[in-house]
Amino acid sequence: MTQLNFRYITRAIILSNDYLLLCKQKQGNYTFLPGGHIELGESATQALEREVKEEIGEIVSIKNFSGAIENAWENECEISLFFEVNHQLTLDKTPKPASQDEMHLEFLWADKNCLKEQNLLPKPLIEILKDPLDKPFWDSTITPGH
């Protein structure tokens, strides 16, 4: 079995009407949800509140746990936990990076029914986020042989 680098990630589902806030590395060709790494000894919810504040300068609070996806690619593997959050963001203002450390990122609002065009990763989210999140989800991109 190949040795994989492992990450424990937390991501925010930030909705305004039927639009979802996405993150993109300026040099990348894919999008992802705001959030990031959970530090050792930090809860997933603490990490998410910290990461969103660091990325876009917004204070959010956790609304509810939405689900989890295990994801692997090349020599990387992650478990991502997803949470709907309470926020004050609206479609009329797209967030900007909150600090110099986050200038490699850009943010955009995307119709939740058009996430394939945004190359949202991990890919299972494209279908999952089309429907109301009325119960927690679980998915995996890890295939046998990884």
LOVO-648165 format. One line per field, with one value per residue: x, y, z of N, C-alpha, C in turn; residue in three letters. Coordinates in Angstrom, 1 decimal. Example, Ala and Ser with C-alpha at 12.3 -4.5 7.8 and 13.67 -1.06 7.14 Angstrom:
# residues 2
n_px (13.2 / 12.8) $
n_py (-5.7 / -2.2) $
n_pz (7.8 / 7.1) $
ca_px (12.3 / 13.7) $
ca_py (-4.5 / -1.1) $
ca_pz (7.8 / 7.1) $
c_px (13.2 / 12.9) $
c_py (-3.3 / 0.0) $
c_pz (7.8 / 7.9) $
residu (ALA / SER) $
***
This chain:
# residues 146
n_px (0.8 / 0.5 / 2.2 / 0.3 / -0.1 / -1.7 / -4.6 / -6.7 / -9.6 / -11.8 / -14.8 / -16.8 / -20.2 / -21.6 / -24.3 / -26.3 / -29.3 / -29.8 / -27.1 / -23.7 / -20.9 / -17.7 / -14.2 / -11.1 / -7.9 / -5.8 / -4.1 / -5.2 / -7.3 / -9.7 / -12.4 / -13.2 / -14.7 / -14.8 / -12.5 / -10.3 / -7.3 / -7.5 / -6.1 / -3.9 / -5.4 / -7.4 / -10.9 / -13.2 / -15.1 / -14.1 / -11.8 / -13.0 / -14.4 / -12.1 / -10.6 / -12.4 / -12.5 / -9.8 / -9.5 / -11.5 / -12.2 / -14.6 / -16.9 / -18.3 / -20.8 / -21.4 / -24.0 / -25.1 / -23.9 / -23.1 / -22.0 / -19.6 / -16.7 / -14.4 / -11.4 / -9.1 / -6.2 / -3.5 / -0.7 / -2.1 / -4.4 / -7.5 / -9.8 / -12.7 / -14.8 / -18.0 / -19.9 / -22.8 / -23.1 / -24.0 / -24.1 / -23.3 / -23.1 / -23.8 / -25.1 / -24.6 / -22.1 / -19.0 / -16.7 / -13.3 / -9.8 / -8.7 / -6.2 / -2.7 / -1.6 / -3.5 / -3.8 / -3.4 / -5.8 / -9.1 / -12.5 / -15.9 / -19.3 / -21.5 / -24.0 / -25.8 / -26.7 / -25.0 / -22.4 / -20.7 / -19.6 / -17.9 / -15.9 / -15.9 / -14.4 / -14.2 / -15.4 / -17.9 / -19.4 / -20.7 / -23.1 / -24.3 / -24.7 / -26.8 / -29.2 / -31.5 / -29.9 / -30.9 / -30.3 / -27.3 / -24.6 / -22.5 / -19.6 / -17.2 / -14.1 / -12.3 / -10.9 / -10.9 / -7.7 / -6.2) $
n_py (-1.2 / 2.2 / 4.9 / 7.5 / 11.0 / 12.5 / 14.5 / 16.3 / 17.9 / 20.8 / 22.2 / 24.9 / 25.3 / 27.8 / 29.4 / 31.6 / 32.4 / 30.4 / 30.1 / 29.3 / 29.9 / 29.8 / 28.8 / 29.5 / 28.7 / 31.1 / 30.4 / 27.9 / 25.4 / 24.5 / 24.5 / 24.9 / 24.5 / 27.1 / 27.0 / 24.7 / 23.2 / 21.2 / 21.7 / 19.9 / 18.9 / 20.8 / 21.4 / 20.4 / 22.3 / 24.6 / 25.0 / 25.5 / 27.9 / 29.5 / 29.3 / 30.4 / 33.0 / 33.7 / 33.4 / 35.1 / 37.1 / 37.0 / 36.4 / 33.5 / 31.1 / 27.8 / 26.1 / 23.5 / 20.1 / 18.7 / 16.6 / 14.2 / 13.5 / 11.2 / 11.5 / 10.9 / 11.4 / 11.2 / 11.1 / 11.8 / 12.1 / 12.8 / 13.5 / 15.2 / 17.3 / 18.7 / 21.6 / 23.4 / 26.9 / 29.8 / 33.1 / 36.4 / 37.0 / 38.1 / 37.8 / 40.2 / 41.1 / 39.9 / 38.1 / 39.1 / 38.1 / 38.0 / 38.7 / 39.1 / 36.6 / 35.1 / 35.8 / 34.2 / 33.1 / 33.3 / 34.3 / 33.3 / 33.4 / 30.8 / 29.3 / 26.7 / 24.6 / 24.5 / 23.5 / 21.7 / 23.0 / 24.7 / 23.1 / 21.8 / 20.5 / 18.1 / 15.9 / 14.5 / 16.4 / 18.0 / 16.8 / 16.3 / 18.8 / 19.9 / 19.3 / 19.8 / 19.9 / 17.9 / 15.7 / 14.2 / 13.5 / 11.0 / 10.2 / 8.9 / 9.1 / 7.2 / 4.4 / 0.9 / -0.6 / 1.6) $
n_pz (0.0 / -0.8 / 0.8 / 2.3 / 2.6 / 5.3 / 6.0 / 8.2 / 7.9 / 8.0 / 6.8 / 5.6 / 4.9 / 3.3 / 2.5 / 0.5 / -0.4 / -3.2 / -3.6 / -3.2 / -1.3 / -2.6 / -2.6 / -4.2 / -5.3 / -6.7 / -8.8 / -9.4 / -10.9 / -9.8 / -7.4 / -3.9 / -0.6 / 1.9 / 4.6 / 6.4 / 7.7 / 10.6 / 13.7 / 15.8 / 18.8 / 18.6 / 18.2 / 15.6 / 15.1 / 16.3 / 14.8 / 12.3 / 12.7 / 13.3 / 10.9 / 8.9 / 9.8 / 9.5 / 6.7 / 5.4 / 7.1 / 8.5 / 11.1 / 12.0 / 13.1 / 14.2 / 12.7 / 12.1 / 11.9 / 8.8 / 7.3 / 6.1 / 4.1 / 2.8 / 1.1 / -1.5 / -3.4 / -5.8 / -3.7 / -1.4 / 1.2 / 2.8 / 5.5 / 5.5 / 7.2 / 7.2 / 7.8 / 8.1 / 8.5 / 10.5 / 9.3 / 8.2 / 5.5 / 2.1 / -1.2 / -2.6 / -1.9 / -2.4 / -0.6 / 0.3 / 0.5 / 3.9 / 4.9 / 4.2 / 4.2 / 3.0 / 0.4 / -1.8 / -2.4 / -3.9 / -3.9 / -4.6 / -5.5 / -6.3 / -8.1 / -6.6 / -8.2 / -10.3 / -9.8 / -10.9 / -13.1 / -11.8 / -11.0 / -8.4 / -5.6 / -2.9 / -5.4 / -4.8 / -3.5 / -5.4 / -6.3 / -3.8 / -2.6 / -4.1 / -3.1 / -0.3 / 2.9 / 4.9 / 6.4 / 7.8 / 5.6 / 4.0 / 2.2 / -0.2 / -2.0 / -2.2 / -3.6 / -4.0 / -3.7 / -3.3) $
ca_px (0.0 / 1.3 / 2.1 / -0.4 / -0.1 / -3.1 / -5.1 / -8.0 / -10.1 / -13.2 / -15.2 / -18.1 / -21.3 / -22.1 / -25.3 / -27.1 / -30.4 / -29.3 / -25.7 / -22.8 / -19.6 / -16.6 / -12.8 / -10.3 / -6.5 / -5.7 / -3.5 / -5.8 / -8.4 / -10.8 / -12.9 / -13.5 / -15.4 / -13.9 / -12.1 / -8.9 / -6.8 / -7.8 / -4.8 / -3.9 / -6.0 / -8.5 / -12.1 / -13.5 / -15.9 / -13.2 / -11.0 / -13.8 / -14.6 / -10.8 / -10.2 / -13.2 / -12.0 / -8.5 / -9.6 / -12.4 / -12.4 / -16.0 / -17.2 / -19.4 / -21.1 / -21.9 / -25.4 / -25.2 / -23.0 / -23.8 / -21.6 / -18.2 / -16.2 / -13.0 / -11.0 / -7.7 / -5.7 / -2.1 / -0.3 / -2.8 / -5.7 / -8.1 / -11.2 / -13.3 / -16.0 / -18.7 / -20.8 / -23.6 / -22.8 / -24.7 / -23.2 / -23.9 / -22.7 / -24.9 / -24.6 / -24.2 / -20.7 / -18.1 / -15.6 / -11.9 / -8.9 / -8.7 / -4.9 / -1.7 / -1.4 / -4.6 / -3.9 / -3.4 / -7.2 / -10.1 / -13.8 / -16.9 / -20.6 / -21.8 / -25.3 / -25.5 / -27.0 / -24.0 / -21.1 / -19.8 / -18.8 / -16.9 / -14.9 / -15.9 / -13.8 / -14.2 / -16.5 / -19.2 / -20.2 / -21.4 / -24.5 / -24.8 / -25.2 / -27.9 / -30.4 / -31.4 / -29.1 / -31.8 / -29.7 / -25.9 / -24.1 / -21.1 / -19.2 / -15.8 / -13.5 / -11.2 / -11.3 / -10.1 / -6.4 / -5.5) $
ca_py (0.0 / 3.5 / 5.8 / 8.7 / 12.1 / 12.6 / 15.8 / 16.4 / 19.2 / 21.2 / 23.1 / 25.7 / 25.5 / 29.2 / 29.6 / 32.8 / 31.9 / 29.1 / 30.3 / 28.8 / 30.6 / 28.9 / 29.3 / 29.0 / 29.2 / 32.0 / 29.6 / 26.6 / 25.2 / 23.9 / 25.2 / 24.1 / 25.3 / 27.7 / 26.2 / 24.3 / 22.1 / 21.1 / 21.6 / 18.9 / 19.4 / 21.7 / 20.8 / 20.8 / 23.6 / 25.7 / 25.2 / 26.1 / 29.4 / 30.2 / 29.3 / 31.4 / 34.4 / 34.0 / 33.5 / 36.2 / 38.1 / 36.9 / 35.6 / 32.5 / 30.2 / 26.6 / 25.8 / 22.0 / 19.2 / 18.3 / 15.4 / 14.0 / 12.8 / 10.8 / 11.8 / 10.6 / 11.7 / 11.0 / 10.5 / 12.6 / 11.6 / 13.7 / 13.4 / 16.5 / 17.4 / 19.8 / 22.2 / 24.6 / 27.9 / 31.0 / 34.1 / 37.7 / 37.3 / 38.1 / 37.8 / 41.5 / 41.4 / 38.7 / 38.3 / 39.2 / 37.6 / 38.9 / 39.0 / 38.8 / 35.1 / 34.4 / 36.5 / 33.2 / 32.7 / 34.2 / 33.7 / 33.5 / 32.8 / 29.9 / 28.6 / 25.3 / 23.7 / 24.6 / 23.3 / 21.0 / 24.0 / 25.3 / 22.0 / 21.7 / 19.3 / 16.8 / 15.8 / 14.1 / 17.6 / 18.6 / 16.3 / 16.4 / 20.2 / 20.3 / 19.0 / 20.3 / 19.1 / 17.6 / 14.6 / 14.1 / 12.7 / 10.4 / 9.7 / 8.6 / 8.9 / 6.2 / 3.2 / -0.3 / -0.6 / 2.8) $
ca_pz (0.0 / -0.9 / 2.0 / 2.0 / 3.5 / 5.8 / 6.6 / 8.9 / 7.4 / 8.3 / 5.7 / 5.8 / 3.8 / 3.4 / 1.5 / 0.4 / -1.3 / -3.7 / -4.0 / -2.3 / -1.3 / -2.9 / -2.5 / -5.3 / -5.4 / -7.9 / -9.8 / -9.5 / -11.8 / -9.1 / -6.2 / -2.6 / 0.4 / 2.8 / 5.8 / 6.4 / 8.6 / 12.1 / 14.4 / 16.9 / 20.1 / 18.3 / 17.7 / 14.2 / 15.0 / 16.6 / 13.6 / 11.2 / 13.0 / 13.1 / 9.4 / 8.1 / 10.2 / 8.8 / 5.2 / 4.9 / 8.2 / 9.0 / 12.3 / 11.8 / 14.2 / 13.7 / 12.7 / 12.3 / 11.2 / 7.6 / 6.8 / 5.9 / 2.9 / 2.8 / -0.2 / -1.8 / -4.8 / -5.8 / -2.4 / -0.4 / 1.8 / 3.9 / 6.0 / 5.6 / 8.0 / 6.6 / 8.7 / 7.8 / 9.4 / 10.5 / 8.8 / 7.7 / 4.1 / 1.2 / -2.6 / -3.1 / -1.6 / -2.5 / 0.4 / -0.2 / 1.5 / 5.1 / 5.3 / 3.2 / 4.2 / 2.3 / -0.9 / -2.9 / -2.6 / -4.3 / -3.5 / -5.6 / -5.2 / -7.4 / -8.0 / -6.1 / -9.2 / -11.3 / -9.2 / -11.8 / -14.0 / -11.0 / -10.7 / -7.0 / -5.0 / -3.5 / -6.4 / -4.3 / -3.1 / -6.6 / -6.2 / -2.4 / -2.2 / -4.8 / -2.3 / 1.1 / 3.8 / 6.0 / 7.2 / 7.5 / 4.5 / 4.0 / 0.9 / -0.3 / -3.3 / -2.1 / -4.3 / -3.7 / -4.3 / -2.8) $
c_px (0.9 / 1.1 / 1.4 / -0.1 / -1.5 / -3.4 / -6.5 / -8.5 / -11.5 / -13.6 / -16.6 / -19.0 / -21.9 / -23.0 / -26.0 / -28.1 / -29.9 / -27.9 / -24.8 / -21.5 / -18.5 / -15.2 / -12.1 / -8.9 / -6.4 / -5.1 / -4.1 / -6.9 / -9.6 / -11.2 / -13.1 / -14.2 / -14.5 / -13.7 / -10.7 / -8.6 / -7.2 / -6.5 / -5.0 / -4.4 / -7.1 / -9.7 / -12.4 / -14.2 / -15.0 / -12.3 / -11.7 / -14.0 / -13.3 / -10.5 / -11.1 / -12.8 / -10.7 / -8.6 / -10.4 / -12.7 / -13.8 / -16.1 / -18.5 / -19.7 / -21.7 / -23.4 / -25.7 / -24.1 / -23.7 / -23.3 / -20.1 / -17.9 / -14.7 / -12.6 / -9.5 / -7.4 / -4.2 / -1.6 / -0.9 / -4.1 / -6.2 / -9.4 / -11.6 / -14.6 / -16.7 / -19.8 / -21.5 / -23.3 / -23.8 / -23.7 / -24.0 / -23.6 / -23.9 / -24.3 / -24.1 / -22.8 / -19.9 / -16.9 / -14.2 / -11.0 / -8.7 / -7.2 / -3.9 / -1.4 / -2.4 / -4.7 / -3.8 / -4.8 / -8.0 / -11.4 / -14.9 / -18.2 / -21.0 / -23.2 / -25.1 / -25.9 / -26.1 / -22.6 / -20.2 / -18.9 / -17.7 / -15.8 / -14.7 / -15.3 / -14.0 / -15.5 / -17.8 / -20.1 / -21.1 / -22.9 / -25.1 / -25.4 / -26.3 / -29.2 / -30.3 / -30.6 / -29.9 / -31.3 / -28.2 / -25.6 / -22.7 / -20.8 / -17.7 / -15.3 / -12.4 / -11.7 / -10.4 / -8.7 / -5.6 / -4.7) $
c_py (1.2 / 4.3 / 7.1 / 9.7 / 12.4 / 14.0 / 15.6 / 17.8 / 19.5 / 22.3 / 23.7 / 25.7 / 26.8 / 29.4 / 31.0 / 32.5 / 30.5 / 29.2 / 29.9 / 29.6 / 29.5 / 29.6 / 28.8 / 29.6 / 29.9 / 31.2 / 28.2 / 26.6 / 24.5 / 24.8 / 24.3 / 25.0 / 25.9 / 26.8 / 25.8 / 23.2 / 22.3 / 20.8 / 20.5 / 19.5 / 20.5 / 21.0 / 21.2 / 22.1 / 24.8 / 26.0 / 25.9 / 27.6 / 30.1 / 30.3 / 30.3 / 32.8 / 34.7 / 34.2 / 34.8 / 37.2 / 38.0 / 36.0 / 34.8 / 31.7 / 28.9 / 26.4 / 24.3 / 21.3 / 18.7 / 17.0 / 15.3 / 13.2 / 12.5 / 10.9 / 11.5 / 10.9 / 11.6 / 10.4 / 11.3 / 11.9 / 12.6 / 13.2 / 14.8 / 16.4 / 18.7 / 20.3 / 23.4 / 25.6 / 29.1 / 32.1 / 35.3 / 38.0 / 37.3 / 38.2 / 39.1 / 41.9 / 40.1 / 39.0 / 38.4 / 38.6 / 38.6 / 39.3 / 38.7 / 37.3 / 34.4 / 35.0 / 35.5 / 32.7 / 33.8 / 33.5 / 34.1 / 32.9 / 32.0 / 29.3 / 27.2 / 24.3 / 23.7 / 24.4 / 22.5 / 21.9 / 24.7 / 24.3 / 22.0 / 20.4 / 19.3 / 16.6 / 15.4 / 15.3 / 18.2 / 18.1 / 16.5 / 17.8 / 20.7 / 20.2 / 19.6 / 19.4 / 18.8 / 16.4 / 14.6 / 13.2 / 12.1 / 10.0 / 9.5 / 8.6 / 7.9 / 4.9 / 2.1 / -0.2 / 0.7 / 2.5) $
c_pz (0.0 / 0.4 / 1.6 / 3.0 / 4.0 / 6.3 / 7.2 / 8.6 / 7.9 / 7.2 / 6.0 / 4.6 / 4.1 / 2.2 / 1.6 / -0.7 / -1.9 / -4.2 / -2.9 / -2.4 / -1.5 / -2.8 / -3.8 / -5.1 / -6.7 / -9.0 / -10.1 / -10.5 / -11.1 / -7.9 / -5.0 / -1.7 / 1.3 / 4.1 / 5.7 / 7.4 / 10.0 / 12.8 / 15.5 / 18.2 / 19.9 / 17.8 / 16.3 / 14.1 / 15.4 / 15.4 / 12.5 / 11.5 / 12.8 / 11.6 / 8.6 / 8.5 / 9.5 / 7.3 / 4.8 / 5.9 / 8.7 / 10.2 / 11.9 / 13.0 / 13.6 / 13.8 / 12.9 / 11.5 / 10.0 / 7.0 / 6.7 / 4.6 / 3.1 / 1.3 / -0.4 / -3.2 / -4.7 / -4.5 / -1.2 / 0.0 / 2.8 / 4.3 / 6.1 / 6.2 / 7.5 / 7.6 / 8.0 / 8.9 / 9.3 / 10.1 / 8.4 / 6.3 / 3.2 / -0.2 / -3.1 / -2.8 / -1.5 / -1.5 / -0.3 / 0.9 / 2.7 / 5.5 / 4.1 / 3.1 / 3.3 / 0.9 / -2.1 / -3.2 / -3.2 / -4.0 / -4.5 / -5.1 / -6.5 / -7.1 / -7.6 / -7.1 / -10.4 / -10.8 / -10.0 / -12.7 / -13.2 / -10.6 / -9.1 / -6.5 / -3.5 / -4.3 / -5.9 / -3.9 / -4.2 / -6.5 / -4.8 / -2.1 / -3.1 / -4.0 / -0.9 / 2.0 / 5.1 / 6.8 / 6.8 / 6.4 / 4.7 / 2.6 / 0.9 / -1.7 / -3.3 / -2.7 / -3.8 / -4.4 / -3.9 / -1.6) $
residu (MET / THR / GLN / LEU / ASN / PHE / ARG / TYR / ILE / THR / ARG / ALA / ILE / ILE / LEU / SER / ASN / ASP / TYR / LEU / LEU / LEU / CYS / LYS / GLN / LYS / GLN / GLY / ASN / TYR / THR / PHE / LEU / PRO / GLY / GLY / HIS / ILE / GLU / LEU / GLY / GLU / SER / ALA / THR / GLN / ALA / LEU / GLU / ARG / GLU / VAL / LYS / GLU / GLU / ILE / GLY / GLU / ILE / VAL / SER / ILE / LYS / ASN / PHE / SER / GLY / ALA / ILE / GLU / ASN / ALA / TRP / GLU / ASN / GLU / CYS / GLU / ILE / SER / LEU / PHE / PHE / GLU / VAL / ASN / HIS / GLN / LEU / THR / LEU / ASP / LYS / THR / PRO / LYS / PRO / ALA / SER / GLN / ASP / GLU / MET / HIS / LEU / GLU / PHE / LEU / TRP / ALA / ASP / LYS / ASN / CYS / LEU / LYS / GLU / GLN / ASN / LEU / LEU / PRO / LYS / PRO / LEU / ILE / GLU / ILE / LEU / LYS / ASP / PRO / LEU / ASP / LYS / PRO / PHE / TRP / ASP / SER / THR / ILE / THR / PRO / GLY / HIS) $
***
